[in-house]
Amino acid sequence: MPPMTRRKLPPVKTNCPFCAAKNEPDYKDVDAIKRYMTDRGKIIAKSRSALCQKHQRRVAIAIKRARHLAMLPFTGSPR
């Protein structure tokens, strides 16, 4: 029996909106950082979010800070 393999998604080209606008992700701007979360509350990977590496790290930190201050949920909405 062959091992289960996952199909890899093709990477998305990096067109970082934070680099283009020359601003930084902020935990207080919930609408901006909510785009980089799934409906279940997971942080979207860099390969899917089209962010550069620097801003992907900063978005992740901003999401975690907003979660800690109860501005964003830790999990998605219940079914």
C-alpha positions as CSV (number, residue, x, y, z in Angstrom):
1,M,0.0,0.0,0.0
2,P,1.6,3.4,-1.0
3,P,2.1,6.0,1.7
4,M,-0.3,8.9,1.9
5,T,1.1,11.9,0.2
6,R,-0.2,15.4,0.3
7,R,-0.6,17.5,-2.8
8,K,1.4,20.6,-2.6
9,L,-0.3,23.9,-3.6
10,P,1.7,26.1,-5.9
11,P,3.2,29.1,-4.1
12,V,1.6,32.5,-4.5
13,K,3.7,35.3,-5.8
14,T,4.9,37.7,-3.1
15,N,3.1,41.1,-3.5
16,C,3.3,42.3,0.0
17,P,0.6,45.0,0.7
18,F,2.6,46.3,3.7
19,C,5.7,46.9,1.6
20,A,3.6,48.6,-1.1
21,A,1.9,50.9,1.3
22,K,5.1,51.4,3.4
23,N,3.3,50.6,6.7
24,E,3.5,47.9,9.4
25,P,0.9,45.5,10.7
26,D,-0.5,46.6,14.0
27,Y,-2.5,44.6,16.5
28,K,-5.0,47.4,17.0
29,D,-6.0,47.3,13.3
30,V,-8.1,44.1,13.6
31,D,-9.7,44.4,10.2
32,A,-6.3,44.4,8.4
33,I,-4.8,41.4,10.3
34,K,-8.0,39.4,10.2
35,R,-7.4,38.9,6.5
36,Y,-4.4,36.6,7.4
37,M,-6.5,34.2,9.5
38,T,-8.7,31.3,8.4
39,D,-12.3,31.1,9.5
40,R,-11.1,28.6,12.1
41,G,-8.7,31.0,13.6
42,K,-5.4,29.7,12.2
43,I,-2.7,32.0,10.9
44,I,-2.3,31.6,7.1
45,A,1.1,30.5,5.9
46,K,3.5,32.8,4.1
47,S,3.2,30.8,0.9
48,R,-0.6,31.4,0.8
49,S,-0.8,34.9,2.2
50,A,1.6,36.6,-0.4
51,L,3.4,38.5,2.4
52,C,7.1,38.9,2.5
53,Q,9.0,37.1,5.3
54,K,9.5,40.2,7.4
55,H,5.8,41.2,7.4
56,Q,4.6,37.6,7.8
57,R,6.5,37.4,11.1
58,R,5.1,40.8,12.2
59,V,1.5,39.8,11.2
60,A,1.8,36.6,13.3
61,I,3.0,38.6,16.3
62,A,0.2,41.2,15.8
63,I,-2.4,38.4,15.6
64,K,-1.1,36.8,18.8
65,R,-1.1,40.2,20.6
66,A,-4.7,40.9,19.5
67,R,-5.7,37.4,20.7
68,H,-4.2,38.0,24.1
69,L,-6.1,41.3,24.4
70,A,-9.3,39.6,23.3
71,M,-9.6,41.6,20.1
72,L,-9.5,38.4,18.0
73,P,-10.7,34.9,18.9
74,F,-8.3,32.0,19.6
75,T,-10.6,29.7,17.7
76,G,-13.2,30.1,15.0
77,S,-16.9,30.5,15.5
78,P,-18.7,27.4,16.7
79,R,-20.8,25.5,14.1
